[in-house]
Amino acid sequence: MTSELALFGGTPVRTEPFPEGPRFRERDLERIREVVESGNLGGIPFPNRAHREFAELFCGRLGARHGVFLANGTVSLSVALRALGVHAGDEVITTGYTWMGTAAAIVHINAVPVLVDIDPNTWCVDPAAVEAAITPRTRAIVPVHLGNQIADLDALLAIARKHDLVVLEDCAHAHFAEWRGQCVGTHGDAGSFSFESSKIMTSGEGGFLVSREETTHHRAMSLVNCGRKEEGYDSFEGRMLGWNNRGTDLQAAFLVGQVEQHDELHARRKSNVELLTKGLTEIGGFTPVGDDDPRVTRRQYYEVLYRFDAEQWGGVHRDRVLEALLAEGVEFEGITFYPPLHRDSLFTVSAQDWPMIRDRYGDHLGPEDFHLPVSERAAFDESVWVHHSLLTGPASDVDQILEAVAKVRRNVDALR
């Protein structure tokens, strides 16, 4: 069989890699130099100078009352849960379609993760599934704002009020996304953000935790700083055994520039997403996930989600199409991005290490403990993830992406 596809020896559409890594300017390097020359790279005292500067800037943009910069997004979730009063043995409901860190953060404080299925329209956690999973041991809900989608905060907050639960928003994908004109992360009791290297704002690693109540914030500050209880974060009773989860001033200094550049880069991504979605719709077989929900007043574009329709591609499976696209120099991801959490080899949880799961799950937590058909269908067959690195450059990048997709579509018979 002969074909023009690069997968079978043809010439790829694109040979240059898409630009990755953070965008930075000379001023960003100057800030890092200032920290280095100060001789105090961060940690102690806590919070440090650049930490305070970044926290004030980021909270200001979010409209958040209180915030702390810390080591990464996963520990941010653990700290938040503990600061909100979640203890060993408490059940925490979250989505089955997310990065394993969301649920690992629950396990790491010896609480019990309860995975539920996703809304087939948005691929965020299904509020009806959340309510059905509530037991007398349930203490918290952790919705994830996935890709360029936002979980149904109206429904989730109503459920939380009805059952006296706390809500911790996982906003690792959603810096400055808005629900009803208000930034996500500020609707629930707390919100967690990530600055890991793939994110739209990054310091290599790093996380941020915003809190609605001052006492929650003070508890979080203490937990991050080894359990210290110092002036400025001492409004709670007693003491807490903490972790050393402080972010550094080097990271915080760099993140100031990430905030300053955000709106310009966001506008570029938004324009490119519109071009990409229009082009993919014309080619066929890629439908944007979600709809024009008026409650979503600002989307973020860390990953843009599309639903693959194998029927429109003559029955060829998504993975085969994505394999052909990768050979053309364009990486759209499927199962390689997120498997369903209960089938993720990274999410290995046994009662030997985490004994509080035993009452609900026995000796280990495994695929047999959950029925998540919508998550499995999305992960194994439908989901297509487009990373922001493909969407932050010039419009000509989108032209090449669409050229590659169209080329693969023309040669779909060869993929069989």
GIHU-V208897 format. One record per helix or strand of 2 or more residues. SS is the DSSP state (2 for helix, 1 for strand). FROM is the first residue (numbers start at 1). TO is the last residue. Records with the same first field share a line. If there is no record, write none. Layout:
SS: FROM-TO, FROM-TO
//
This chain:
2: 6-8, 26-38, 49-62, 73-83, 100-107, 127-132, 153-163, 214-224, 249-283, 310-313, 318-327, 341-343, 355-361, 367-369, 373-382, 388-390, 395-410, 412-415
1: 66-70, 91-95, 112-116, 138-142, 166-170, 178-179, 182-183, 190-194, 207-211, 286-288, 296-298, 303-308, 349-350, 364-365, 383-387
//
